[in-house]
Amino acid sequence: MTRYSISQPVTQVEAPRLLMGKGSYTDDVTLPRECHAVFLRSPHAHAEIRGMDLKAAEAMPGVIRILTAEDIEKDGIGEVAGNPPPKRRGGAPGFRPPRPPITKDRVLHVGQIVAVVIAETINRAKDATEAIEVDYNPLPAQLDPIANNRPDAPRFWEDCENNEAFFAEKGDAAATEAAMTAAPHVVKDTFEVTRITANTMEPRAVAANYDEGRDHYTIYAGQQRPFAWREMMCKKMFFIPENKMTVIAGDVGGSFGMKGGLYPEVPLTAWASKKVGRPVKWVCERSEGHVADDQGRDLMVDAELGFDNDGKFKAVRFSSHANVGAYLSMNGFGTPNGIASYLCSTYDMPAVHGQSRAVLTNTCPMANYRGPSGTPGSYVLERLIDMAASQLKLDPSEIRRRNYIPPEAMPVKLPTGQTYDCGEFETVMDKCLALANYDGIDARREEAKARGKLFGVGVSSSVDPSGSPAVEAVELRFDPSGSVTVMTASTAGGQSHATIYTQIVSEKLGLDVEAIDVVEGDTSRHSFGSGTGAARTATICGSTVLLAAQKTLEKARKIAAHMLEAANEDIEFEDGIFRVAGTDREIPFSEVAQAAFSPKNLPPDMEIGLYETATWTPETTNIPNSYQVCEIEIDPDTGTSEIVRFTEVHDVGVELNPALVNGQVTGGIAQAVGQALMEKMTYDPDSGQVLTGSFMDY
């Protein structure tokens, strides 16, 4: 038998199951009498739909039903739901474009759903979609968020002025203008933060069944927020009580924000099951995902930094246009908001002002992609700082050192209104520079030059406040065998939450890991929770698991006191054993857990069983920060670049599992390299066609 503890670099508890192919991803779900859905998607970025002929497709072998917007209207299905966006200029409510599950009169981006074919097999459904004739009247595609934000730009929606869905502004415009004017030096530039797509290990998928006898939907879909999805669908689309729907995430197969929001395909697959009286499955194909998945980033940022002769920062100003696509995703507001909010990073900035416009265009909607708030802002700010260092002929690390917020200033309230509770930014930098042998950079540059290579080094400092302050709930439910099931609303997308939760429960209750099971993301097993996102699961869900374990321990202590015929205050607990202080009388926690199901073992008036629920709503975010040094060699003849050394130091607080932390950091480096050197979703500027629609092009 094995026990784990917090901060132990244990192997993932789910690794054997996944490595043996025993995972339960959505495509692994096979339901009796299951049929298949394929969505007919628009080939145009912007067009009117003048008509549709289904006759040939409906007559094809294996076709069960073809559903269109007219069927949606007849059944009273609501629009694809989402959270209220931030406000517009002047304080008016943000504009959420009405998003039909199946569009009827016009399409606003390539890949928008026009119809859904239900057939006996995937290939039959594909053949039928190709037989559907749609009469499109193509319209000019509006892809440029800056041009689309001008007063003379054609509006997609009459009541959305300048195609601006919402507007974010932070800081003091007048103070920043004065400081910028007075600054001896100013550097400025326009920066593109490219649009990217997640390309998860398992594409999006849905398997759904409507049980007519129970009047109940069961939906399997790998995603991040099962309770939010259920609420959105029940309240705003199907208009049914939430106990009429179960949403199960299973093994998610990657997300990083892309699977955070509700998509049309999810309610459509569930609704199709009701229409045809059979379970329905849909699995997104790779090329389909490139035109149908929510994408990330996509900003144009005008930015400037004012500083004095010693390199001390005086003011920073951002003005950005965020391309949020044709519709707003469920909660994908992090990037437009973040670029206006995260202007200070790790630095003492006397004056700041940030503006961001969320502009609608004829592209795929935008989601919160990994680090949506801090990452784009850090990129722009760090580039400005490098420009300032170059102008003053300062080492890039030295100019950063001169401007860090010192530890003794903590807690500090920033000009943007945010608060940092702690941070030793210079210490993190020094550790990284030492680990990177930064003093040896010049020698390595000369060595590379001798081999005919160009050599470059980049440094950056960043902070990305994480752990959004939303409520979380956890249930610990023991059974008569003494085993426990940990139930949370988080979902397993590769971060190995189950390992973290197992470590916490094993240490706090002294249980063998074999007695601990973790169930994530199943609305039929758990009561409520916010789910996974905003780098919150280990911090917030993990802390809530700890609270539930502590509540469980206190009830078990009372049972142990009763069984050992001692006062509650005389009971000590260590390493899974309850003991009467000063004696050899003891009983393991596991035996107490079993005894909790026998009334004779319980104190008077205590309820039978051992079940505890804990909830927690954090008041603030936490402040992880990092420093990076990247060394690259470039072959001047071929242009080939090679990252020869990458050093990174993170202040993450308590490492719940160092091995998992290392995996997260390494993965983050890989994602950053991907966007910096290779990844970009590209659209034809005239037609709006996706030019990077496969792995061959992306």
Stockholm file with secondary structure:
# STOCKHOLM 1.0

chainA/1-698         MTRYSISQPVTQVEAPRLLMGKGSYTDDVTLPRECHAVFLRSPHAHAEIRGMDLKAAEAMPGVIRILTAEDIEKDGIGEVAGNPPPKRRGGAPGFRPPRPPITKDRVLHVGQIVAVVIAETINRAKDATEAIEVDYNPLPAQLDPIANNRPDAPRFWEDCENNEAFFAEKGDAAATEAAMTAAPHVVKDTFEVTRITANTMEPRAVAANYDEGRDHYTIYAGQQRPFAWREMMCKKMFFIPENKMTVIAGDVGGSFGMKGGLYPEVPLTAWASKKVGRPVKWVCERSEGHVADDQGRDLMVDAELGFDNDGKFKAVRFSSHANVGAYLSMNGFGTPNGIASYLCSTYDMPAVHGQSRAVLTNTCPMANYRGPSGTPGSYVLERLIDMAASQLKLDPSEIRRRNYIPPEAMPVKLPTGQTYDCGEFETVMDKCLALANYDGIDARREEAKARGKLFGVGVSSSVDPSGSPAVEAVELRFDPSGSVTVMTASTAGGQSHATIYTQIVSEKLGLDVEAIDVVEGDTSRHSFGSGTGAARTATICGSTVLLAAQKTLEKARKIAAHMLEAANEDIEFEDGIFRVAGTDREIPFSEVAQAAFSPKNLPPDMEIGLYETATWTPETTNIPNSYQVCEIEIDPDTGTSEIVRFTEVHDVGVELNPALVNGQVTGGIAQAVGQALMEKMTYDPDSGQVLTGSFMDY
#=GR chainA/1-698 SS CCCCCTTCCCCCTTHHHHHTTCCCBGGGCCCTTCEEEEEEECSCSSEEEEEEECHHHHTSTTEEEEECHHHHHHHTCCCCCCCCCCCCGGGCCCCCCCCCSSCSSEECSTTCEEEEEEESSHHHHHHHHHHCEEEEEECCCCCCHHHHTSTTSCCSSTTSGGGEEEEEEEECHHHHHHHHHHCSEEEEEEEEEEEECCCCSSCCEEEEEEETTTTEEEEECCCSCHHHHHHHHIIIIICCCGGGEEEECCBCCCCTTTTSSCCTHHHHHHHHHHHHTSCEEEECCHHHHHHHSCBEEEEEEEEEEEECTTCCEEEEEEEEEEEEESSBCSSCCHHHHHHHHCCCTTBCCSCEEEEEEEEECSSCCBCCCSSTTHHHHHHHHHHHHHHHHHHHTCCHHHHHHTTBCCGGGCSEECTTSCEECCCCHHHHHHHHHHHTTGGGHHHHHHHHHHTTCEEEEEEEEEECCBSCCCCEEEEEEECTTSCEEEEESCCBSSSCHHHHHHHHHHHHHTCCGGGEEEEESBTTTCCCCCCSCTTCIIIIIHHHHHHHHHHHHHHHHHHHHHHTTCCGGGEEEETTEEEETTSSCEEEHHHHHHHTTSGGGSCTTCCSSCEEEEEECCSSCBCCEEEEEEEEEECTTTCCEEEEEEEEEEECSSCSCHHHHHHHHHHHHHHHHIIIIICCCCBCTTTCCBSCCSTTTC
#=GC SS_cons         CCCCCTTCCCCCTTHHHHHTTCCCBGGGCCCTTCEEEEEEECSCSSEEEEEEECHHHHTSTTEEEEECHHHHHHHTCCCCCCCCCCCCGGGCCCCCCCCCSSCSSEECSTTCEEEEEEESSHHHHHHHHHHCEEEEEECCCCCCHHHHTSTTSCCSSTTSGGGEEEEEEEECHHHHHHHHHHCSEEEEEEEEEEEECCCCSSCCEEEEEEETTTTEEEEECCCSCHHHHHHHHIIIIICCCGGGEEEECCBCCCCTTTTSSCCTHHHHHHHHHHHHTSCEEEECCHHHHHHHSCBEEEEEEEEEEEECTTCCEEEEEEEEEEEEESSBCSSCCHHHHHHHHCCCTTBCCSCEEEEEEEEECSSCCBCCCSSTTHHHHHHHHHHHHHHHHHHHTCCHHHHHHTTBCCGGGCSEECTTSCEECCCCHHHHHHHHHHHTTGGGHHHHHHHHHHTTCEEEEEEEEEECCBSCCCCEEEEEEECTTSCEEEEESCCBSSSCHHHHHHHHHHHHHTCCGGGEEEEESBTTTCCCCCCSCTTCIIIIIHHHHHHHHHHHHHHHHHHHHHHTTCCGGGEEEETTEEEETTSSCEEEHHHHHHHTTSGGGSCTTCCSSCEEEEEECCSSCBCCEEEEEEEEEECTTTCCEEEEEEEEEEECSSCSCHHHHHHHHHHHHHHHHIIIIICCCCBCTTTCCBSCCSTTTC
//
